[in-house]
Amino acid sequence: MREYQLIHGQTVDDAHLVAAAQEGHEWAFARLFERHSARLWPYACALSGGEIDGAQDLLQETFVRAYSRLGELRSGTAFHAWLRTLVYRLALDGAITAFAEKVDELVIPDRFRPDSL
């Protein structure tokens, strides 16, 4: 398990930071964000098709979702793997929504409408 240095020379791993964040310590979640956002950036870029704005939005929404769902994170679950799952699911939801919007914009000729068959 990875360990990280805190200001006073103590070491802390993700599990301890997650537990502290679940208890309402915002500094712990801020530390988790600092630790994992750079590692998730390439993945978010890839999932957003290389669009910087899309990747930034995806990453921001991932951490907003993670913060609001910290209570759902089971003890022993790898935080980074959980974040990657959130990024993926948010990207997939966005792709499905974008596809549905494009389908809604399609103009179907009258001869192909079910009521004219």
Summary of the structure (lengths in Angstrom):
residues: 117
radius of gyration: 20.0
end to end distance: 63.3
largest distance: 75.3
contacts: 276
relative contact order: 0.11
helix: 72%
strand: 3%
